[in-house]
Amino acid sequence: MRNTGFLMKFVCLVLLAQAGSLYAAARDVHPLEEESFSVGTSGSSCEAQGQPMGPQRTTVFDRKWLIFCSDAAKPVGTAFALHDPENAAARIARVRDEALDCGDMADALGEDGMSCTGKTSNLRWRIYLRPTEMDGKQGLVAVEGYAAYDDALRLALASIVGNRVVPGTVSIANLGSADPLALARARAEATGIATLLGQGYRGNGAGSFAEAAEFFGAAPAILAGTDAIDPGTRDIQLHEALVNRALQLSDLGSFEEAARQFAQANAIGVRDPVQLRLARNYAAIDAINRRQLDEALAILDRPVPVFTPAVSEPGTVRIDRMTSAGLNASTHTAMAGLLGQPARLSPQERAAIIDAQGLQLRGTVLRLQGHAKQAHDTFARAYEDVVQVHDGRVISIYRLRGQILSEMALSYEADGAPGRAERTFRDALALVESQYPDSASVNLIRARLAGFLVRHGKTDEALGLYRKVIGNVEARRNALVGMENLMQPYFDLLVGTGTDDPAKVAEVFLASQLLEAPGAADTLAQLSRQLQGGSSKAALLFRRSQAVSRELERTRIGIARLSAEGGEGSDLQALQNRQAKLAEAQIAVMDQLAAYPRYRAIASRTARQDAMRSALRPGEGYLKLARVAGSLYAVYLAPDTQKAWKLPLSDAQTETLVNTLRDSISLTINGVQSTYPFDVDDALKLDDALIGPIRMEMLHVTHLIFEPAGPLLRLPINLLTGDRKGVAAYHRRVKAGGDEYDFTGIDWLGRDRAVSTALSAASFRDARTAPASAASGDYLGLGDNVPLGPVSSRPDVRSGTEAAIDADCSWPVSTWNQPISPRELNEASVLFGSDRSEVLTGSRFTDDGIMARKDLGQFRIVHFATHGLVTPPRPGCPVRPALLTSFGGAGSDGLLSFGEIFNLSLDADLVVLSGCDTAAGAGLGVTRETGLTTGGGEALDGLVRAFIAAGGRQVIASHWPAPDDFNATERLFAGFYRAKGASIGEALRVSERKLMDDPETSHPYYWAGFAVIGDAARPVPAR
């Protein structure tokens, strides 16, 4: 079974392709095989990709590298190794993208190199030349690139000249993004199709499946953009890329999208024996991922063409018709090798490797079905078959061999042979470590071995292995995605039934931060980075660089979509030209940003326990949840205490409770929204699991910072209660005929303490220290859209060009016909004063009018009182979050969309979204269309994330429809704004408490729905 994990290298890494020589900058490799080595021990994420020099090279031993960094979509530098130094400068100039203004090239031989200026870009360049010995002769290494990336250039030069990894610091401008695949994406854009597929397979070999997916995903666009490949070869390469991309999506749990990719690949109709075997195996892995084991066996039983050459007489080989067709159709030397192997593997050898993998998959299914003896016999045959290929010396299948051995170990364990199982696990680990040290593949086997040791009582060694995994993942800024099942015993070992051991709590706290966080956490961290950068010019540059990066990603997606649809000609060329211009603009803005030291520092994606406790004030507590393989774990930190425990409720049980509570608050059936008596008994159950272990500590907490996970992302915890007496009194009152909607007298969690919702520990830490808004105005209120009138007289309204692709996903006119009253906006404006506030309502409240305003950053509070559209208009439509507005000019669609909000420019201490369910998530599709590469789908990743990106330090958003009955929402925010000198959380708590104490509004529906995302200890912005 495949596992997946995200890869992020925060060092410079050089990838080398060589032509005909065994010389390599890091270690000996096979001829023609791409190689990599890292340079730098800290700093921004960079790597370089190698390729032969092409027709300009004077010998087959010349090599060329392209240097990439994670926040740049094009190469930032180039390196050359020349055996013949004569006329080196002129030869290098011929392959340079732009002409340079330079002095005497001899200056580049000095320690400080030479400074140049690009004639087209006007950017600063650095050039370095170093004589060096190559194969016993005098050669030359040249490195050149943008001056803003000088650290990376120097270290690449030192490593190539020294033929070893030279450690050092890389200090360059970076955006601090948590996107773990930026480097892979940039490399893929600049790679030929043969190398691209090889890179993808090498990523698989190292267990970096999500990174590999970027290479395979880029292949269709590259194939569409070249005419240098014959149609048969193009079909094979496209099929190979599609089935690999399908498998990656399956590994990530996107089974529907994987099925579409498999179907698209099948429709090509290739008959290549290698490709048919590949498709068979990958479809079987997909079935295993979906837990359809019988289906997997049926797929593995599919017949494939026999692929064996017939020997006619000694010393000669006759190739049969099937093999001949396969050889003619296969890319043989151009495919860059199945599983990343160089072209010297024959198609028959590739087929043998894939068939061995098929046996391994069959053994995995048998093991999962409980047939241990059959399983390990099958694994033994698979291992014997795979090592027969080149006597097992094919480096790129070491991971496959490791997989077979680790699966075999599990079958030995199931068959009652733990000693043999342990030996086999250790053999698997040693094998993979020998070729992929510190890779995701090594981490997977370490975790498997550690789990085995836990099951057999060897917990000390198991903890050591788990700690190696955590240390490696953190150092590489990766995540534990795809490893949750394997890491759960680690959490159980540390937590037990509960612990207050500082060392164990610290480990759980760190490990929990390596799980995948909402995309909004990354966005908040970037906002904090922008705000802490110092000057307004620097902040504007940072914001511009983010916008360019998002637009680049949007363009890349457009190219991929058009290529997948078979689009060619002017449309595709226009997008590719735009991509090239954006890449140039990105380098230019990053060059300017490099002048600000703050943006050369790497923001830590994790927060240490001691530092987090020190950041908390008296009366504050930080409660973090982590979801691991169907279980929930909690960590509680306060200035004077720490504790960790495993919730007695599973993830599924917790989700059932959350759904029950939400349904009793607000349930919409056939368009009719209803509220039922709140399920206080389930609120007690959830409170016992979540708050019970820290009940005594919570008595002194006045501000609780809660970082939710799993189902609790969709529920504000201020409505939980541990007040059994109050709940019992409620039941007695109702039984005696009292009002079942009257919940007065119950001591809710949020009654005596303010509550913040944190997105991650690191983002909360950074947001707490971010400077306050410098805006001169206090308040901007927006809402009360103009109705469209009778429904029967108008067609449905489509939401922008993206949604207009499918007319069935248009919004009905009736959506605009129930505007929210502007009373709460007007009352707030009166409180702030007309000279420091503004209200936009009616015909002034339009989407195009808002986007056209240049002064949105002049208000410390921005308050939207309008409907949030956060669910699809019809089943099957995509989720495209938006705020409803009035219609404006010809281009208006009456909606302020997710992507449009991202492009607003706010400088707000607080954004208030008092619409319906504005804390909901966005769909994965709209997230990617906005140019975002992380997040999507979870709660808080929708409108909340968009307004954080726009410049909102704190956001108040709703978890369900804002109530109009009894003027509850208006009263809530009127009370909030009247709380003079209070913090955001305290002002909201005081106003909520008044609604709690009113029998008409005591149901949590009226007072509990609004959550403060960010730091509720910040003061309410006021004059």
N, C-alpha and C positions, 0 to 999 in steps of 0.2 A: 504494500500500500504506500502511496506517495504521501509525503508530508511537505509542507511549504513553509517558508520563512522569508522575511524581507531582509535585503542586504543593503547596508550603507557603509561605505568605506570613508572614514574621515582622515585619509592620508592621500598622497599623490601616488598613483599606481601606474606603472608603465607596461603597456601591452606590446609585445614585439612579434612581428611576422618577419621571417627571414627567408632568403632565397639561396638555398644550396649550401649553407654552412652550419656547423654545429656550434658556432660561437653564439653565446647568449649573454645578456646583461646580468641575469640573475642566476641561472643554472642551465646545465645542458638540457636541450629539448630536441624533439624530432625535427628534421628539416620541414619547412613549410608550416609548422605548427605555431600558432600565436602563443606568446608567452607573456607573463606579467611579473612585475616586481614593484614593491612599494617604496616610496621615498617620503620621508617626513614622519614625525611621530605625533604631531598635533596640527591643528589648523583646519582650513576648509577642505572639503572633499574634492580630490582631484585624482585623475588617472589618465593614462595615455594609451592610445591604440596604435598598433604597428601595422605597416604594410610595405611591400616592396616599392622602390622608388619609381619603377616604371621605365619608359623608354629613355629617360635621361641618365639612368645609371650606367656607369662605365664597366662594372663587373657585377657578377651575380652575387657578390658578397655584400653589396651596399644595402643599407637598411634605413627605414624612415619610420618615425613615430609621430602620432598626433596626440597632443596633450589636452585633456578635457578637465573641467571643474564643474561641480554639481550645479552651480547657479548660472552656467553659461551653456547655451545650446549649440555653440560651434567651438571648434578647437581654439584654445588660448595660446598654443605654442606648437612648435614642430622641432623634432630632433633628427639629425642625420648622422650616419656612420659611413665614412668614405675611405676605402682602401687606397684610393688615388687622390691625394689632396690637390693635384694640379687643377687650376681653374675652378676651385670649389665654390667660390663666391658666385661666379657667373652661373654655374650649374644649379646651385640652390635657388638663385633668383628666378630661374626659368620655371620652377615649380611653386613659387610663392603666389599667394592669392592677390596681393596688391604690391605695387611698386613702393619703395621706401626712399626717403631722403636720408642719406648716411654720409659719414665722412670716409676716411681711409679704413677699409675693412681690416687692416692690420691692427687697428685699435681693439678689435674684438678678441685679439689674443691675450689682452691684459686680464688681470684678475677681475676687474669691474666691467669687462665687456665694452660694448659700444651702444650708444643711444641713437635711435633713429625715429623718424616720424612717418606714419603711413600717408601716402599722397592722397588716397581716397578717403580713409576714415579720419585722418588727422590725429590718430591716437599714437601714444608713445610706445616704442618698441625697444626691446633689448636683444642684442646678438652676442653670442659667446662662441669662440672657436678654441678647441683644445687639441694639439697634436697628441697622438697616443699610439701605442704599438698594437697592431692587429695581425694576428697570425705570423708574428716575427718580422713584420714590416711596419714602416712608418705610415700611419693613417691619420685621419682627422675626424673629430666629433664636433658637430655644430648644433647649437640649440638656439632658437630664436622664438620670440613671441611678444605678447603685450606686456608692457612694463609693470602693469598692475599685478601681474602674476609672476613677478621676478623670483620670489622664493621657490615656486614650483619649477621654474626654468633652471635655476642654479642646482637644485637637488637632483633633477633629472640628469643634468650634465655630469655631476659628480658621480652618480650611480653608474652611468654608462661608461665613463672613463675608467672608473675603479673596478668595473665588472663585479659589483657587489651592491647590496642595499646600503646606502649611506643615510644614517638617521639625521633628522633635523626638523626644524619647525617651519611650517607653511603658514604664513600670515597674509591672508588676502581677504578681500571683501566677500561677505557671504550674507545670505538672507536669513539664515537660521531656520530654514524649512525642515520639517520632519519627513519630507518626501524621500523615501529610501531608494528610489529608483531613478533619480535624476541623472546620475552618471550613465547608467545603462541606456537611458532614453537618448541622451546626447550622443553616445557612441553609436547607437543603432542608426541615427540619422546620417552618419558620415561613413557608413560601412557598405562595402559591396556585398551582394547577396550570399556568395559562398562563405565569406568570413562571418557574415551575420549568423548564418545557421550554425557554424562552428562555435561561435560565441554562446549561442543559446544552449547548445549541448554541453559546453564546458560549464555553464551556469548550473545545468542539471547535475553534472558530475560532482560539483561542489555543494549540491543541495540548495543552491540559491534559485529556487524555482520562480519566484516573482520577478527577479532580475532577468532570468532567461525568457520569461514571457514577453518582456519588452523587446527583446531581439526578434522573437518569432512574430510578435504583433506588428513590427515595422516592416516585415518582409513583403507583404502585398503592395505597399506603397512604393517600395524600391523596385519591385518587379514591374509595376505599372509604368515606372518612369524611365525604363531602359528598353532599347530595341536590340540590344547586343546578344540576346539569348534566343535560341530557336524555340518555337512554340511547345515542342514536346518537353524540352528541358524546363521551360517556364512552368508548365503544368505540374511537373514533378516537384519543383521547388515550392510552388504555391501550395500544393497539397501537403508537403512536409511542414511548411510553416503553419498551415491552418490546423492540422491535427495536433501539433505541439501546442499551439495557442489554446486549442480546445481543452487539452489535458491540463494546462496551467489554470484555466478558469475552473475546471472541475476540482483541482486541488484546493482552490480558494473558496469552494462552496457555491460557485455561480453555475449551477447545473443546467439551467435553462439556456443561458448564453453558450455554455459548452456544447449543448446539443445542437444549437444552430451552427456553430463552427464545424462540428463533425459532419453535419448534413451538407454544409457548403463544400467541405473537402470531398465527401463522397460523390457529390454532383460532378466533380471534375472528371471522374471516370478513369483514373490512371490504372494501368495494369502492371506497373513495375513491381517485381516480386519483393523488393526491399520495402517499398512504400506500403504494400498490402499487409505485410507483417507488422510494420510500424503502426498502421491504423488499427489492426486487430488488437495489439497489446494495449494501446492507449484507450481504446473503447472498453477493454476489460478493466483497466485501472479505474476508469470513470464509473463503471458499474460497482466496483469494490468501494469506491468513495461514497457511492449512494447506498451502500449496504445491500446491494442486490447480488448476492453471491451466486445464486443459480444462474442468473443472467450472465455473470462474468464467465462461468464455466462454459456456457453455451457459446459465448463469443470466442473463447479460446479454442473451441472445437471447430471453428470455421476452417474450411480447407483453404490452403494457400498454395500457389504454384511451387512445384518441386524446383529446387534451384541448385542443381549439382552438375558440374561438367562431366561428360562421359569420356573416359580415357580409352583411346583406340589402340595405341601401341606404345611400348616403352619410349619415353623421352618426348612424346608429343601429346597434345591435349586437343580433343575435338569438342567444340562448344555446340551444344544443342540449340534448337531454334528459340526455346524459351529464354535460355541464358543469353543468347545473342540479342534478343529483343530487349532484355533487361539492361545489357551493357550499352546498347545503342541509346536507350531512353534515359538511363541513369546519368547523373552528372559526374560520376566516377571521380575525376580529379577536381571538378568544380564544386562538388557538394560540400567540401571541407570536412567530409567524413561523418558517417553515422556516429552518434554519441561523441562528437568532437574529435574523432580520430583523424589523423592526416590521411591523404589520399592513397597511401600505399595499401590500405585495407581494400581487398577486393569486394565486389558485391556479395560473393558467396560468404566471405568472412563476416560481413555485416549481417547477412541473413542468419548466420549461425549464432551471432551474439543476440540478435532479437529473438530467435527461437529459444535460446537459453533463458532470456528474460521471461518469455511466455511460460516456460516451465516453472520459473520462480513464482510467477503470478498464480499459476495453478496450485502450487504448494501453499501459497498464502491463503487462498480460498479454502483449501482442505484444512489448514490449521484453524482458521476461523470457524469452520463447521465442526470442529472437534475431532478430526481424523489425524491425530498427531503422527502416528506411524507412517501413514501414507504421505503425509506432508514432508517429513524429513527425508524419506526415500526420494521424493520428487525434487527436493532441494539439492540432494546429493547428485542427482543426474544433471540438474541445471548447472551446478558448480563445475562438475566434470566437463560438461560441454563447453562452458565459457572459457575455461583455462586451456582448452585445446587450441584456441585461436592464438597463434604466435606464442605458444607455451605460456600463456597467461601474462605476457609482458606488455599488453596493450594498456597503457597508463590510464586512458580515459574511461576504462570500464572497471577501475578499482572500486568505484562507489557501488556499481552493480554487484561486484563480488562481495563487498561488505554487506550489502543488503541481503544477499542470499545467505551469508553466514549468520547474520543477526536473526533472520527468520528461522533458520535452521536451529539456532540456539533456543528460540521460543518453543519450537516443536519438541526439542529434547526436554525442555523443562516440563511441558505438558505431558510428556510421556514418562515422567518420573525419573529423569536422569539429570539432576541439577549440576553435578560436577562437570559432566560433558557440556552442558549448556553454558556454564560459566567460561570454560576454556574456549568455546566457540565464540562467545561474545568478545572475549579479549583478543582473539585472532582477528575478528572483524574490525575492532577498534584500531589495532596496530596496522592493519592493512590500509585503511582509509587515511589514518594519520600520516602514513609514509608519503602520500601523494597530495592530500588536501588538508594540510595542517591548519587548525583553527578555523575550519570552514563549517558551514551549516551541516554538512554531512557528518563531520566528526561530532558535532554537538548532538545530532540525532542518535548516534550510536552510544555516545556517553550517557545520554539520558535513558536509553533503553537498558544499558548495563546497570546504571544506578537503580532503576526500577526493579531489576532482577535482584540486586543486592538487598534492597529494602525487603522484598518478599522473602528473603532467606536470612534476615536478621543481621546483615552486615551494614548497619546504618552509618557508621562512621565513614567508611570508604565511600558509601553512596553519597553522603553529604559533600564529600570532597569533590566528587565528579559533578554533582549538581552545581557547586560553586564555580567550577571551571566553566560550565555552560553559561552561567549568569555573568561571570566576568568577561567572557568572550563576547557575548551578545551586547553587553553594555559598552565595552571598549569600541566595538564596531558600530555603535549607535543603531543596532538592529532591534528587532522586536521578537517576541516569543510566539508570533503567529504561526499556527500549524503545529506547535509543540505542546499545546496546553495539556493534552492527555498524558504525554510523557512526563510533564513537570508537576502534575498534581501530587504525586507522592512526596515531592520536595516540600510543597506547602503543608501537607499533612504532617510531615516529620517536624517541621518547625513549630507549627501551631498546636498540634495535638487537639485537646479539647479547649485550649485557651492558654495563653502565656503572657506574662509581663516581664519576661527576661529581655533586657534591653538589646542584647546581641541578636536574639531570634527575631524580635520585633523589627529590628533594623533590616535584617535579611528579607523578611516578608515584605516590608515596605519597599525596598529596592526592587525585588523581583516583581512585585505587583505593578510597578511603573513600567516594566518592560512588556506588559501586555498592550494590545492595541488600544489607543485612546480615541475619543471622538475627534474628528477633523477640526472641530472648533477649538480644541486645545492648541493645535498647531497655529491656528489663526490668531488666537489671543497671545501666544508667545511672540509671534511676529509683530503684532501691534505694540506690545511692550518693548520690543527691540527697537521699533521705529521711534517710540516716544522717548526712550532713554538715550537716543543717539545724540542729543544735544541741540544744535542749531536747527532752525526751521528749514534752512536749505538742505541740510543733511536728511531731515525727516522727509522732505519732498522728494529727494533723490531716491530714498529707500522705497517710498510709496510708488514712485514711477517704475522702479525696477521690478516691483511685485506685479504691477499692471502689465508690463511688457512680458514678463514670464507667463502670466495667465493667458495673454493673447497669443503667445507662441504655442502654448499647449492647445488652445482652441484651434489654431491653424493646423497643428499637427493632426488633431482629431479629424478636422475637415478633409485633410489629404488622405488619411486612412479610410474615411468613409467613402470618399469619391473613388479611391482605388478599389475598394471592396465591391463597389457597384459597377466596376468596369469603366469608370469615367476616364477619359483621356483628353488630349487637346488643350484648348485655351483655358478652360476652367481649372484643370489640374495644374497647368503651368502658372496661372495667376496665383494660385495658393502657394506653390513652391517658391515663386518670386517673393511673395509677401513673407514667407517664412525666412528667406535669406535676409531680407531687409530688417526684419524684427531681430534676428540673431545679431546683426551688426549693431542695431540700436541697443540691444541688451549689453553687449560688450562695452559700448560707449558709456552707458550709465553706470555699469559696475566699475569702470575705470575712474569715474568721478567719485564714486562712493568709497573707493580705496583710500581717498585722502582723509577719511575720518576713522581714527583708530578704533572707535567703538564698534564699527561694523567689520573689523578684522578679527574680533574675538568670537569664539564659538560658544553659544549659549548651551549650558548643560540641559539635557533633556530629562535628567533625573534630579531629585532633591534628596539629600541625605536626611536621615531621621533627626540628628542633632540640630542641623541647620533649620529644619522645618519647625522643630519645637522652639528654637530661639526666635523664629519669626512670629510666633504666636504671642498674643498679649494676655495679660491676666484675665481670666474669665472666658477664654476662647478654647475651643477644642476642634481638632481636625479628624473627621471620620471618613476613611477611604474604603470603598468596596472594590473587590476584584472578583471577576468571574473566571473560573478555571475548570474547564472540562465538566460542566454541569453542576459545579459546586460554587458557593459564594463564600469569600473570606473577607474579614473586616480588620482594619488596622485603625486604632485610635491613638492620637497623639495630643498631648496638652503640655503646657510649660513644666508641669511637675509629674507627669505620668506618661506611660505608654502601655499599650495592650494590643494583642492580636488574637483572633478566634475564628473558627469556622462556623458559619451559620448553621443551625440545626435544620434549616429548610433548604432543599435543593433549589437549583435555578428554576426548574419547572414548577415546583410548588410555590416559589416566590412569584413567578409569573401568573399563576392562577389567582393568588391573593391580590396582586396588583390589578389584574383584569376585573376581578370582582369589585374591588373598591372603586375603580374608574367607572364601571358600569352603574354602580349605585349613585355616582355623582352626575354623570352625563352619558346618556346612551341615545344614539340616533338610529331610528328604524324607519325606513322608507321616507327619509327626509324630515322626520319629526323628532326633535330633541326632547328627551324626558329626563327628569331627575327622580330618583327613588330614595327612600330612607337610607341613610348612610350605614354601611355595614361595620358598625363599631367593633364587633367581635373579631372580624378579620384584621381590623386596625390594631387590636390588642395582640393578636398572634404575630403580626409582622413587627410590631414594636418590641415584643419579647425577644425575637430572634436578632433584631438589629441593635436595639438599645439595652436590652436586658443585662448583658455582661458589663456595661458601664453605667448602670443605673445610679450608683452612688456618686460616681464622678460627675455625672450630668447635673446633679443638684446645684453645683456651683458654676455651671456654664451659662453665660448670658449671650454668647455668640457661637453657634455651631456651624462650622464649615463642612459641608457634606459633598464628597466626590462620589457620585452614583456610578453604578455599572449594571449591565444587564437590564432586567425589567424595571429596576428602580430609576432608570433614566427617565421613565415616563410618569413618575409620581413624586410630587413634593412631599417631603417627609414631615413637614410641620403639622400634617393632619393625623399622624400616628399618635397613639396614646397608651400610656401604661397605667391609667387611672381606673383601676378595677372598681373602686367604690363609685366613681362617677358613672361608669357604664352600667353597673348594677342598679343605680338609682334611676337611670334613664329607662331601663327595661321595666322596672316596677311602675314607673309613671305611665309608660305606654300601655302596660297590662291593665292599669286602672282606668284606661280610656283617654289618656293624655295624647297630645299631638306627637306623632311619630317623627315629625320633622323638626321638633324642638330639641336641640342638643346643648342647651345652656347647662352649665354646671360641670361639664367635662373638662378636665385639665389636659388640653392638647399639648403636644410636644412644642409647638410654636407659640404657645400662650405666653410663656415667660422668657423666651430666648429668641433672638434674631437668627435667621438661617441664611447662609450663603450656599449657592451651588457652585462648586469648583469643577473645572474641566479636567485638570490634572494637577498634581502637586507642584510641578515645575512652573506651569503657567500661572497658578495662583501666587506662587512665590514672586514671580516676575511682575505680575500685575499689581501686587501690593506695593511695590517700590516705584511704579510708574508715576511720572509727574502728573499733576492735575491739569485740567484744561486751562488754556490761556484765553479762552473766548471772552469777549466783552459783553455779550448778551446772556441772559439767564435762561430763556425759555422759548421754544418754538413748538407750537401745537399744530397738528395736521389731522384732518378728518372731514366727516360729513360730506361724502361724495354726492354728486348730482344724480338723481335717479334717471333711468332711461325711459320710464313710462310703461304703457301697456305692453305686456309680453307678446300678445298675438300680432302686434304690428311690426315686430323686428325679428330678424334671424338671430340665431345664437352668435355670441361674440367669441372670436378666437383670441387666444392669448399669445400675441406676438407671432413672428414668422416661424419659430421653432414648433409651437403647438399647432400652427396652421397646416403642418404636414398631414395631419389627420383631422378632418372636419368633425369626426365623431368626438373629438376631445375638446371641442369648444365649450365655453361657459354659457349657460343660459342667461338671457337678459335679466331674469328675475334676481340674479345674483347682485345686481347693482341697485335693486329697488328697495332695499331695507338698510339705508345708511344708519350708522351709529350716531346718536345725539352728540352734538358738540359741547354739551353743558360742562363736562369735566374739563375740556380744553379752555373754555371761556373762564371758568372759575379759577383755574390755575393761573391764567394770564392776569386776572385781576390781582391775585395774591402777589405776583412778581412785579406788577406795575407795567403800564402800557409802554413806558420808555425803555424797558429792558426785556420785553417779550413781544411775540408776534403769533397770530393764529391764522392759518391758511385753511379755509373751508370752502365748500361749494365749488363754483367754477374756477377758483384759484387753486384748488387742490387737484392738480392733474399730474400724471406721471411725467410727461415731457417738461412741465413747468418745474417740477422738483429737480429733475436731472439738469436743467439749464441754470439753476441758481448757483452762483459762485460764492455765496455767503453762508452756506450751511454750516461751515466750521466756526461761525461766530456765536453759536449757542451752546451753552453748557448742558442743557437738557433738551432732547428732541423727543417729542411725545406723539405717537401715532394712535389715534382712536378710530380705527377702521377695521374692516373685516380682513382677517388673514386667510388666504386660500391655501391650505396646506394638505389637502387630500385631492385626489384626481376627480374631475367632474363626473366621470363615469368609470365603472370597473374596467380594468385593462389599460387605462390611460396612464401616462407617466406622472410621477409626482413632481410638480413644478411650483414650489412655494412662491407666493407673491402677496403683496398688500394691495387691496382694492382702492382705486382712486377714481376721480372724475375723468371723463374723456377730454382730451385736449385737441391738438392739431391733427393734421392728416396722418401722421405716423403714430398716433397714440392708440394704445390698446386698453386703456383704463386700468392698467395693472403696473405696479412697481415690482418688477420681477426679482428673483434671487440674484441673477447676474447683474442687473441694473443697480441693485442696492450695493453690491460689492464695489461698484465704481463711484459711489458717492464719496464726498470728501468731508467727513465730520471731524470735529474736535470736541467730543461730548464726554462729560463725566458720566452721563446717564442717558440711555435710550429706553423709553417706555413703549411697549407694544401691547396696548390694552385691547387687542382683538381676540379672535378665536383661535385657541390652540397654537399660539405663535411659538411655542417651545418645541414643536414637532420637527422632524427631520426632513431632509431633502432626498429625492431619489438619486441613485448612483448616476443615472444618465445626465440629469441637469447639473450635478456636481462636476462631472467631467466636461460638460459643455461650457461651464463657466471658466474652465482652465485650471481647475483644482485637481490635484493628483492624489489627495488623501481624503479619507472620510466619505460620508454619503450613506444615507439609509438610517442612521441612528437618530434618536431624539437629540435636540440641541444643535444638530448639524445643518439646520435649515436657516430660517430667518435670523435666529440668534447669531449664527456664524457669519452671515452676511453683514449684519450691523456691527459686529466686532471688527470685521475687515474694513468696514467703512470708517471706523474711528470711534466706536462706542466702547469706553472702558468697562462699564457695567451695563447690563441689559436686564430689564424686567420683562419677562415673557409669561404667557399663560399656558397652562397644561390642558385646558379645556375651554369651551366657549365662554366668553366673558358674560356674566349674568346681567340682564337688564332689569329683572324683577326687583322691586323695592329700591330701585336706583342704587343697587349694591356696588357696582363698579364705580359709579360717580362718587358715591360716599367714600369708598375706599381710597381713591386718589385725592379727593378733597382733603381728607384727614391726613394723608401722606404728605401733601405739600404744606399743610399747616404746621407740621411738627418742626418747630424752630430749633436749629442747632443740633438736631439729632442725626445719627448715622442713617444711611439708606435702610439698613435692616431694621433698626429700632423704629424709625418712622413708619415703616410698613407694618411692623408688629403691633404698634400702638393702634394704628388704624384698623387692622384686622381684629384686634381684641374687642373693639367697639361692636363690630359685626357679630363676633362670637357671642357677646352678651345680649344681643337682641334676638328674641325667640324667632322672629321672622327670617333672620339671616344667619342663624346659628349653624345651619347645615354647612359642611365644608365647601360645598359647591360655591357658596357666595363669597367666602373669604380666603380659601386656601390655594386657589389656582395660580396665583402669581408668584413666580420664583425670581430671586435675584441671582443672576449668573454673573459671577465676578466676586468682588470683595464688598460685602454688605456693610463692613465697618467704615467705608468711606462716607464722608458727610454728604447730606443732601445738598446739591448745589443750590445756593440761595444768595440773594443780594446781601 
